[in-house]
Amino acid sequence: MSGLEIALVGLVLVAIGNIGVENIVGWLA
């Protein structure tokens, strides 16, 4: 994989993680 592909995969994982955290916080609230 090229550096660009690795960077894109990392951004997707971060986005999924942020959405997951927001969903958990919203569910607890």
mmCIF entry with sequence, helices, sheets and N, C-alpha, C, O atoms, coordinates in Angstrom:
data_MODEL
# 
_entry.id   MODEL 
# 
_entity.id                         1 
_entity.type                       polymer 
_entity.pdbx_number_of_molecules   1 
# 
_entity_poly.entity_id                      1 
_entity_poly.type                           'polypeptide(L)' 
_entity_poly.nstd_linkage                   no 
_entity_poly.nstd_monomer                   no 
_entity_poly.pdbx_seq_one_letter_code       MSGLEIALVGLVLVAIGNIGVENIVGWLA 
_entity_poly.pdbx_seq_one_letter_code_can   MSGLEIALVGLVLVAIGNIGVENIVGWLA 
_entity_poly.pdbx_strand_id                 A 
# 
loop_
_entity_poly_seq.entity_id 
_entity_poly_seq.num 
_entity_poly_seq.mon_id 
_entity_poly_seq.hetero 
1 1  MET n 
1 2  SER n 
1 3  GLY n 
1 4  LEU n 
1 5  GLU n 
1 6  ILE n 
1 7  ALA n 
1 8  LEU n 
1 9  VAL n 
1 10 GLY n 
1 11 LEU n 
1 12 VAL n 
1 13 LEU n 
1 14 VAL n 
1 15 ALA n 
1 16 ILE n 
1 17 GLY n 
1 18 ASN n 
1 19 ILE n 
1 20 GLY n 
1 21 VAL n 
1 22 GLU n 
1 23 ASN n 
1 24 ILE n 
1 25 VAL n 
1 26 GLY n 
1 27 TRP n 
1 28 LEU n 
1 29 ALA n 
# 
_struct_asym.id          A 
_struct_asym.entity_id   1 
# 
_struct_conf.conf_type_id            HELX_P 
_struct_conf.id                      HELX_P1 
_struct_conf.pdbx_PDB_helix_id       AA1 
_struct_conf.beg_label_comp_id       GLY 
_struct_conf.beg_label_asym_id       A 
_struct_conf.beg_label_seq_id        3 
_struct_conf.pdbx_beg_PDB_ins_code   ? 
_struct_conf.end_label_comp_id       LEU 
_struct_conf.end_label_asym_id       A 
_struct_conf.end_label_seq_id        28 
_struct_conf.pdbx_end_PDB_ins_code   ? 
_struct_conf.beg_auth_comp_id        GLY 
_struct_conf.beg_auth_asym_id        A 
_struct_conf.beg_auth_seq_id         3 
_struct_conf.end_auth_comp_id        LEU 
_struct_conf.end_auth_asym_id        A 
_struct_conf.end_auth_seq_id         28 
_struct_conf.pdbx_PDB_helix_class    1 
_struct_conf.details                 ? 
_struct_conf.pdbx_PDB_helix_length   26 
# 
_struct_conf_type.id          HELX_P 
_struct_conf_type.criteria    ? 
_struct_conf_type.reference   ? 
# 
loop_
_atom_site.group_PDB 
_atom_site.id 
_atom_site.type_symbol 
_atom_site.label_atom_id 
_atom_site.label_alt_id 
_atom_site.label_comp_id 
_atom_site.label_asym_id 
_atom_site.label_entity_id 
_atom_site.label_seq_id 
_atom_site.pdbx_PDB_ins_code 
_atom_site.Cartn_x 
_atom_site.Cartn_y 
_atom_site.Cartn_z 
_atom_site.occupancy 
_atom_site.B_iso_or_equiv 
_atom_site.pdbx_formal_charge 
_atom_site.auth_seq_id 
_atom_site.auth_comp_id 
_atom_site.auth_asym_id 
_atom_site.auth_atom_id 
_atom_site.pdbx_PDB_model_num 
ATOM 1   N N  . MET A 1 1  ? 0.847   -1.202 0.000  1.00 0.00 ? 1  MET A N  1 
ATOM 2   C CA . MET A 1 1  ? 0.000   0.000  0.000  1.00 0.00 ? 1  MET A CA 1 
ATOM 3   C C  . MET A 1 1  ? 0.878   1.244  0.000  1.00 0.00 ? 1  MET A C  1 
ATOM 4   O O  . MET A 1 1  ? 1.962   1.260  0.583  1.00 0.00 ? 1  MET A O  1 
ATOM 5   N N  . SER A 1 2  ? 0.393   2.276  -0.659 1.00 0.00 ? 2  SER A N  1 
ATOM 6   C CA . SER A 1 2  ? 1.151   3.527  -0.692 1.00 0.00 ? 2  SER A CA 1 
ATOM 7   C C  . SER A 1 2  ? 0.857   4.343  0.562  1.00 0.00 ? 2  SER A C  1 
ATOM 8   O O  . SER A 1 2  ? -0.084  4.048  1.298  1.00 0.00 ? 2  SER A O  1 
ATOM 9   N N  . GLY A 1 3  ? 1.663   5.364  0.796  1.00 0.00 ? 3  GLY A N  1 
ATOM 10  C CA . GLY A 1 3  ? 1.451   6.215  1.963  1.00 0.00 ? 3  GLY A CA 1 
ATOM 11  C C  . GLY A 1 3  ? 0.080   6.862  1.938  1.00 0.00 ? 3  GLY A C  1 
ATOM 12  O O  . GLY A 1 3  ? -0.551  7.028  2.981  1.00 0.00 ? 3  GLY A O  1 
ATOM 13  N N  . LEU A 1 4  ? -0.387  7.232  0.743  1.00 0.00 ? 4  LEU A N  1 
ATOM 14  C CA . LEU A 1 4  ? -1.693  7.890  0.633  1.00 0.00 ? 4  LEU A CA 1 
ATOM 15  C C  . LEU A 1 4  ? -2.808  6.939  1.048  1.00 0.00 ? 4  LEU A C  1 
ATOM 16  O O  . LEU A 1 4  ? -3.740  7.332  1.750  1.00 0.00 ? 4  LEU A O  1 
ATOM 17  N N  . GLU A 1 5  ? -2.707  5.680  0.609  1.00 0.00 ? 5  GLU A N  1 
ATOM 18  C CA . GLU A 1 5  ? -3.724  4.696  0.974  1.00 0.00 ? 5  GLU A CA 1 
ATOM 19  C C  . GLU A 1 5  ? -3.760  4.484  2.482  1.00 0.00 ? 5  GLU A C  1 
ATOM 20  O O  . GLU A 1 5  ? -4.834  4.392  3.077  1.00 0.00 ? 5  GLU A O  1 
ATOM 21  N N  . ILE A 1 6  ? -2.580  4.406  3.099  1.00 0.00 ? 6  ILE A N  1 
ATOM 22  C CA . ILE A 1 6  ? -2.513  4.217  4.551  1.00 0.00 ? 6  ILE A CA 1 
ATOM 23  C C  . ILE A 1 6  ? -3.155  5.410  5.259  1.00 0.00 ? 6  ILE A C  1 
ATOM 24  O O  . ILE A 1 6  ? -3.880  5.239  6.239  1.00 0.00 ? 6  ILE A O  1 
ATOM 25  N N  . ALA A 1 7  ? -2.885  6.616  4.761  1.00 0.00 ? 7  ALA A N  1 
ATOM 26  C CA . ALA A 1 7  ? -3.456  7.819  5.373  1.00 0.00 ? 7  ALA A CA 1 
ATOM 27  C C  . ALA A 1 7  ? -4.977  7.810  5.251  1.00 0.00 ? 7  ALA A C  1 
ATOM 28  O O  . ALA A 1 7  ? -5.673  8.168  6.202  1.00 0.00 ? 7  ALA A O  1 
ATOM 29  N N  . LEU A 1 8  ? -5.499  7.408  4.100  1.00 0.00 ? 8  LEU A N  1 
ATOM 30  C CA . LEU A 1 8  ? -6.952  7.374  3.910  1.00 0.00 ? 8  LEU A CA 1 
ATOM 31  C C  . LEU A 1 8  ? -7.592  6.353  4.839  1.00 0.00 ? 8  LEU A C  1 
ATOM 32  O O  . LEU A 1 8  ? -8.637  6.624  5.431  1.00 0.00 ? 8  LEU A O  1 
ATOM 33  N N  . VAL A 1 9  ? -6.975  5.181  4.974  1.00 0.00 ? 9  VAL A N  1 
ATOM 34  C CA . VAL A 1 9  ? -7.513  4.154  5.874  1.00 0.00 ? 9  VAL A CA 1 
ATOM 35  C C  . VAL A 1 9  ? -7.514  4.679  7.307  1.00 0.00 ? 9  VAL A C  1 
ATOM 36  O O  . VAL A 1 9  ? -8.474  4.468  8.047  1.00 0.00 ? 9  VAL A O  1 
ATOM 37  N N  . GLY A 1 10 ? -6.440  5.362  7.697  1.00 0.00 ? 10 GLY A N  1 
ATOM 38  C CA . GLY A 1 10 ? -6.370  5.922  9.046  1.00 0.00 ? 10 GLY A CA 1 
ATOM 39  C C  . GLY A 1 10 ? -7.479  6.931  9.292  1.00 0.00 ? 10 GLY A C  1 
ATOM 40  O O  . GLY A 1 10 ? -8.095  6.929  10.358 1.00 0.00 ? 10 GLY A O  1 
ATOM 41  N N  . LEU A 1 11 ? -7.738  7.795  8.314  1.00 0.00 ? 11 LEU A N  1 
ATOM 42  C CA . LEU A 1 11 ? -8.795  8.798  8.468  1.00 0.00 ? 11 LEU A CA 1 
ATOM 43  C C  . LEU A 1 11 ? -10.158 8.124  8.618  1.00 0.00 ? 11 LEU A C  1 
ATOM 44  O O  . LEU A 1 11 ? -10.984 8.561  9.419  1.00 0.00 ? 11 LEU A O  1 
ATOM 45  N N  . VAL A 1 12 ? -10.393 7.065  7.849  1.00 0.00 ? 12 VAL A N  1 
ATOM 46  C CA . VAL A 1 12 ? -11.673 6.348  7.942  1.00 0.00 ? 12 VAL A CA 1 
ATOM 47  C C  . VAL A 1 12 ? -11.829 5.738  9.333  1.00 0.00 ? 12 VAL A C  1 
ATOM 48  O O  . VAL A 1 12 ? -12.902 5.816  9.931  1.00 0.00 ? 12 VAL A O  1 
ATOM 49  N N  . LEU A 1 13 ? -10.751 5.128  9.848  1.00 0.00 ? 13 LEU A N  1 
ATOM 50  C CA . LEU A 1 13 ? -10.823 4.509  11.175 1.00 0.00 ? 13 LEU A CA 1 
ATOM 51  C C  . LEU A 1 13 ? -11.090 5.562  12.245 1.00 0.00 ? 13 LEU A C  1 
ATOM 52  O O  . LEU A 1 13 ? -11.870 5.324  13.167 1.00 0.00 ? 13 LEU A O  1 
ATOM 53  N N  . VAL A 1 14 ? -10.454 6.716  12.129 1.00 0.00 ? 14 VAL A N  1 
ATOM 54  C CA . VAL A 1 14 ? -10.676 7.796  13.101 1.00 0.00 ? 14 VAL A CA 1 
ATOM 55  C C  . VAL A 1 14 ? -12.122 8.273  13.025 1.00 0.00 ? 14 VAL A C  1 
ATOM 56  O O  . VAL A 1 14 ? -12.758 8.506  14.053 1.00 0.00 ? 14 VAL A O  1 
ATOM 57  N N  . ALA A 1 15 ? -12.640 8.418  11.804 1.00 0.00 ? 15 ALA A N  1 
ATOM 58  C CA . ALA A 1 15 ? -14.021 8.877  11.633 1.00 0.00 ? 15 ALA A CA 1 
ATOM 59  C C  . ALA A 1 15 ? -14.989 7.881  12.260 1.00 0.00 ? 15 ALA A C  1 
ATOM 60  O O  . ALA A 1 15 ? -15.929 8.280  12.947 1.00 0.00 ? 15 ALA A O  1 
ATOM 61  N N  . ILE A 1 16 ? -14.767 6.578  12.027 1.00 0.00 ? 16 ILE A N  1 
ATOM 62  C CA . ILE A 1 16 ? -15.633 5.545  12.606 1.00 0.00 ? 16 ILE A CA 1 
ATOM 63  C C  . ILE A 1 16 ? -15.549 5.600  14.129 1.00 0.00 ? 16 ILE A C  1 
ATOM 64  O O  . ILE A 1 16 ? -16.563 5.485  14.817 1.00 0.00 ? 16 ILE A O  1 
ATOM 65  N N  . GLY A 1 17 ? -14.332 5.777  14.652 1.00 0.00 ? 17 GLY A N  1 
ATOM 66  C CA . GLY A 1 17 ? -14.156 5.848  16.102 1.00 0.00 ? 17 GLY A CA 1 
ATOM 67  C C  . GLY A 1 17 ? -14.889 7.037  16.695 1.00 0.00 ? 17 GLY A C  1 
ATOM 68  O O  . GLY A 1 17 ? -15.526 6.914  17.741 1.00 0.00 ? 17 GLY A O  1 
ATOM 69  N N  . ASN A 1 18 ? -14.807 8.195  16.036 1.00 0.00 ? 18 ASN A N  1 
ATOM 70  C CA . ASN A 1 18 ? -15.481 9.392  16.539 1.00 0.00 ? 18 ASN A CA 1 
ATOM 71  C C  . ASN A 1 18 ? -16.989 9.205  16.525 1.00 0.00 ? 18 ASN A C  1 
ATOM 72  O O  . ASN A 1 18 ? -17.670 9.596  17.473 1.00 0.00 ? 18 ASN A O  1 
ATOM 73  N N  . ILE A 1 19 ? -17.522 8.611  15.457 1.00 0.00 ? 19 ILE A N  1 
ATOM 74  C CA . ILE A 1 19 ? -18.963 8.378  15.363 1.00 0.00 ? 19 ILE A CA 1 
ATOM 75  C C  . ILE A 1 19 ? -19.394 7.416  16.474 1.00 0.00 ? 19 ILE A C  1 
ATOM 76  O O  . ILE A 1 19 ? -20.440 7.606  17.094 1.00 0.00 ? 19 ILE A O  1 
ATOM 77  N N  . GLY A 1 20 ? -18.589 6.391  16.717 1.00 0.00 ? 20 GLY A N  1 
ATOM 78  C CA . GLY A 1 20 ? -18.908 5.418  17.764 1.00 0.00 ? 20 GLY A CA 1 
ATOM 79  C C  . GLY A 1 20 ? -18.961 6.082  19.132 1.00 0.00 ? 20 GLY A C  1 
ATOM 80  O O  . GLY A 1 20 ? -19.873 5.822  19.916 1.00 0.00 ? 20 GLY A O  1 
ATOM 81  N N  . VAL A 1 21 ? -17.986 6.939  19.421 1.00 0.00 ? 21 VAL A N  1 
ATOM 82  C CA . VAL A 1 21 ? -17.961 7.635  20.712 1.00 0.00 ? 21 VAL A CA 1 
ATOM 83  C C  . VAL A 1 21 ? -19.185 8.524  20.852 1.00 0.00 ? 21 VAL A C  1 
ATOM 84  O O  . VAL A 1 21 ? -19.813 8.552  21.910 1.00 0.00 ? 21 VAL A O  1 
ATOM 85  N N  . GLU A 1 22 ? -19.527 9.245  19.800 1.00 0.00 ? 22 GLU A N  1 
ATOM 86  C CA . GLU A 1 22 ? -20.685 10.143 19.853 1.00 0.00 ? 22 GLU A CA 1 
ATOM 87  C C  . GLU A 1 22 ? -21.976 9.345  20.060 1.00 0.00 ? 22 GLU A C  1 
ATOM 88  O O  . GLU A 1 22 ? -22.862 9.781  20.796 1.00 0.00 ? 22 GLU A O  1 
ATOM 89  N N  . ASN A 1 23 ? -22.085 8.184  19.415 1.00 0.00 ? 23 ASN A N  1 
ATOM 90  C CA . ASN A 1 23 ? -23.285 7.365  19.572 1.00 0.00 ? 23 ASN A CA 1 
ATOM 91  C C  . ASN A 1 23 ? -23.400 6.848  21.000 1.00 0.00 ? 23 ASN A C  1 
ATOM 92  O O  . ASN A 1 23 ? -24.491 6.833  21.569 1.00 0.00 ? 23 ASN A O  1 
ATOM 93  N N  . ILE A 1 24 ? -22.277 6.423  21.585 1.00 0.00 ? 24 ILE A N  1 
ATOM 94  C CA . ILE A 1 24 ? -22.293 5.907  22.957 1.00 0.00 ? 24 ILE A CA 1 
ATOM 95  C C  . ILE A 1 24 ? -22.675 7.022  23.928 1.00 0.00 ? 24 ILE A C  1 
ATOM 96  O O  . ILE A 1 24 ? -23.495 6.820  24.823 1.00 0.00 ? 24 ILE A O  1 
ATOM 97  N N  . VAL A 1 25 ? -22.074 8.206  23.744 1.00 0.00 ? 25 VAL A N  1 
ATOM 98  C CA . VAL A 1 25 ? -22.383 9.336  24.624 1.00 0.00 ? 25 VAL A CA 1 
ATOM 99  C C  . VAL A 1 25 ? -23.854 9.715  24.486 1.00 0.00 ? 25 VAL A C  1 
ATOM 100 O O  . VAL A 1 25 ? -24.526 9.968  25.486 1.00 0.00 ? 25 VAL A O  1 
ATOM 101 N N  . GLY A 1 26 ? -24.355 9.756  23.257 1.00 0.00 ? 26 GLY A N  1 
ATOM 102 C CA . GLY A 1 26 ? -25.751 10.106 23.034 1.00 0.00 ? 26 GLY A CA 1 
ATOM 103 C C  . GLY A 1 26 ? -26.688 9.072  23.649 1.00 0.00 ? 26 GLY A C  1 
ATOM 104 O O  . GLY A 1 26 ? -27.743 9.426  24.175 1.00 0.00 ? 26 GLY A O  1 
ATOM 105 N N  . TRP A 1 27 ? -26.306 7.788  23.586 1.00 0.00 ? 27 TRP A N  1 
ATOM 106 C CA . TRP A 1 27 ? -27.143 6.728  24.136 1.00 0.00 ? 27 TRP A CA 1 
ATOM 107 C C  . TRP A 1 27 ? -27.176 6.818  25.662 1.00 0.00 ? 27 TRP A C  1 
ATOM 108 O O  . TRP A 1 27 ? -28.228 6.638  26.276 1.00 0.00 ? 27 TRP A O  1 
ATOM 109 N N  . LEU A 1 28 ? -26.013 7.098  26.274 1.00 0.00 ? 28 LEU A N  1 
ATOM 110 C CA . LEU A 1 28 ? -25.953 7.221  27.734 1.00 0.00 ? 28 LEU A CA 1 
ATOM 111 C C  . LEU A 1 28 ? -26.741 8.439  28.202 1.00 0.00 ? 28 LEU A C  1 
ATOM 112 O O  . LEU A 1 28 ? -27.365 8.412  29.263 1.00 0.00 ? 28 LEU A O  1 
ATOM 113 N N  . ALA A 1 29 ? -26.708 9.517  27.399 1.00 0.00 ? 29 ALA A N  1 
ATOM 114 C CA . ALA A 1 29 ? -27.425 10.736 27.779 1.00 0.00 ? 29 ALA A CA 1 
ATOM 115 C C  . ALA A 1 29 ? -28.924 10.529 27.506 1.00 0.00 ? 29 ALA A C  1 
ATOM 116 O O  . ALA A 1 29 ? -29.727 11.429 27.751 1.00 0.00 ? 29 ALA A O  1 
# 
